[in-house]
Structure formats: structure tokens, C-alpha cells
Amino acid sequence: MRYLQPAQLGQVCVTDTFWKHEMELVRTRMLPYQWEALNDRVSDAAPSWCVHNFRAAARLQSRRRAGEDWQFRPWQGRFESLPGEGEQPEENAFYGFVFQDSDMYKWVEACAYSLMQHPDPELEKTVQDAAQLICAAQEADGYLNTFYILHNRQGAFSNLKDHHELYCLGHLTEAAVAWHQATGRTNLLEAAERFADCVAAHIGPEAGKMPGYPGHEIAEMALLRLYEETGETRFLTQARYFLNQRGQTPNYFVTETERRKRDLPDRGPDVRETPLAYYQAHEPVRDQKEAVGHAVRAMYLYSGMADLARLDGDREMLEACRKLWTSTTRDKMYITGGVGATHIGEAFSRRFDLPNDAAYSETCAAVGLAFFARRMLQLEAKSTYADVMERAILNTVLAGMAMDGQSFFYVNPLEVEPEADRTDMRLEHVKPVRQKWFGCACCPPNVARLLSSLPSYALLLRDDAAYVNLYMAMEADIRLSGTPLRLLVRDGWMQGRVSIEIECD
């Protein structure tokens, strides 16, 4: 079967008045602002600690090579680590959430997409410096997670369910592939490959390894992208294992939790007994029919499933994706394209439970739905996927960023009453105004990486056909059936007009 592929960003020139403005906002305002936020240089905004952690980890590697001692700061068993009240941050300490590394990776990925369309030597130099910092933090065996590097490397891979090492691997890999495609540089790509190989040395079906998989999905789709970029089948095998192992009996997360309860009797907060459905690990992925659990995790999982269905020609996996798509978009999606109705677990609720004022509808979940929609489009050229993708991007992804590109919504309710938000604990997650940044800042760089790569969602190609999925005015140089063509989509869709022209010699 011939599947569709996203248009390469260098093939497409966006001329659309609306979309070009949004993409320019990301390029000229959002990306520089986010770099300042990652460096904790935005006043009155929650600190990120992201660059701080990478610098500390890089210093550790340098001192190790020099034979110097390093004083580790003991971890207190809290999911988020922050300086105590009145305490100055320690130079060598890790701060922030256990997944803090991912914010840097998403920013690098967004910048890479921007550079593919708008060469910018100054931005490229900044990203290259960031890439070198990331590589300098990597351990000799390829391990790369600043939380465990700075606390205690011996604890690595001990809490796959909740500590996000494989999630960070996924975002590193996505950034590495984008950076390689944008610049040809291999430093991040090699770092991602080495980390993936380190993971494979510890996790897998072989004797002596942990039969585990990611607690927060994204490594699956990222490893499949790494396979497509490098042609190295070991990454396909690794992603296939993660997907096929998820939810099998005996359930790895149950086993891991019991072990941690036994080994860490005094670390109650670090042993979370969240229902398996929260992680989409309650049953094998091919048996799942209903969208459940943490909505962002679900969208990333389903995207990886769709990629594997395409790469393996797996009809059973495709059928599972169809059922999960229907459950998500027919039973659990807001009219805005938002998904994940409840703040309890940032999760899907029961069918058709979609409250307006208490909606969680995380920006990242709408980004993830766009990922899932494009992958389903690659499998099946059906307009229903494109319609949902357009709805989610226009109404929820864009709502997650202000018109100045420098303040953001994490959640996107359909109804806001500021007084109720202040006084009703059921609505404490709702903010009536956008925020400058978040301690858990997954959403702003997610918006940046999606909008920076938007032409690859608007236009999908096959060797004999082109599919325009968003009414985005553009000029694209493509090749169909061996013939070079110029595709012209004209502006005017907001006035109800659109025209498509094809030029050929």
C-alpha cells in the first residue's frame, strides 16, 4: 500500500495572510522569548531551571573527567524539586519537574523547523550552543537525563512509570531528527542514538533486562521517526517492543510499583498507585477501544500506533487506531477540538461528559490530536481526519498562545467566570488570563513546534497525488509521477474562497 508523506518544509513557502502571521509570531517573538524563559530570565514568571540543570550536568561530566569529587544533592522524594523558602539555588542541584529536560528539546525542535524555512545565522548559533550543552551533559554510556545524573545515576530506569526518562528520550529524538534535517549536523542525532542504545541495553525482552515501556508515551513515535531518518532497524524494533509490551500480563507497572513499595517503604509520595488506565497500560494496545486516561499520553501513544501500522503494514494495529480515533472524536472531543475533559489526571472523562466551565482541554492534548490526525491521514486519505486536525489547531492550539506570542494558556475551557475561578476549588485549574510561563511548561514549546512545522500538516504527498489538508495559501515545489510541478494555493479562505492551481513545464 502506498502511504502519504508530509511535505518537506523546504518545499513549501507559506503566503497565507493568517497562517503566515501566526508562524512569524512564533519565529520572531515566541522562540526568542522561550529561550529567555528556559534561562530563567523572564521577570515575574515561574522559573524553568531547564538550562540550569543541563549546565550542572555538563559541569559534572567535566569534573568527572578531571577526577574531581562531586557533592550530590539528595532527592527528597518530591515529584517537583525547588529551592526551599529563602534558599539560594545550589549550583550542582537539579530543580524543576523530573521531565524538565523535555522543554529544551521541544524548543530545539521548533527552532529547527523554523530554520528550514527561514535561515537565521544568529538563531542557528544559539541552537547549536544549546545542542552542544545537551551533548556535554550526556554520560559516557549514552545515558542522558539530568534528574538522575544530578541526583543518583544508580536510580536510573527504576521508575519507568512516573519518572519520564523515556519521555525525555522521545523529545530528544524528535529534536535530534529535526536538527539534522535542518542543518545536516549529527551531534544531537548521535546523542539520541546513544541514549536509545543505552535504553535498549536495560529494557527489552532479553534475559536480564526489564520488560518495561514508557510511563509517558512519545518515545514510540520518536523512535519510529529515528528509524525513518537513519534506516537503522534497531530503532524500529525498540519502538515495536514498547508498543507490543504495553498492557501485557504480568503488567510491568504493577510489578514495578510493588517493587518500589518494598524497596522504598518511607518514600510514600514517590510510589504512586494511579490506575493503569491513566497510562493506557490497562490492556494491550491492540485491544484498546476507548480513549482513557491522561489525554496527552493517549494522543502520543495513538500517534505511535498509527506510525507502526504504516511502517509494518499492520492491519490489526490500524483497526485499533480507527476505534480509538472514533472514541476520541465522536465521544470525548469538544466542539473546539479540545480533548481531556477533567483536571483529575488531566484525563478523558466518560463518554459525552464535556463540561464547559471545568474543561481541562490541555493545549498539549490538542497538539497531540493534530499529530494523531496527520498520521491517520497518512494511512487513509479521508477528510474527516483533516477536519478534526484543522478544528483542533484553529480553536485550541492557537488559543494556547496570546497574540503577542509571550503568554499562554495551559487549559482551555469553553466558559470562564473569573469570580468562580477564584472561589470554586473545582475550577482552580482555570486561569482567566494567559500566563507568562509555567513551572510545568510543556504547552508553550509544544505550540511552537507544531506551528513551526505546520506546512507538513497542510500538505501530504504520494508519488502520484497531493492532498491539501488545511486551507493555507502556499507555493510548493513538488514532484508527481516523476514530473516536477508547482502547486499554488491562493489566499482568501477566511472569506470563503480558495483556489488551487498547478503549474508545470
Disulfide bonds with the S-S distance in Angstrom:
none
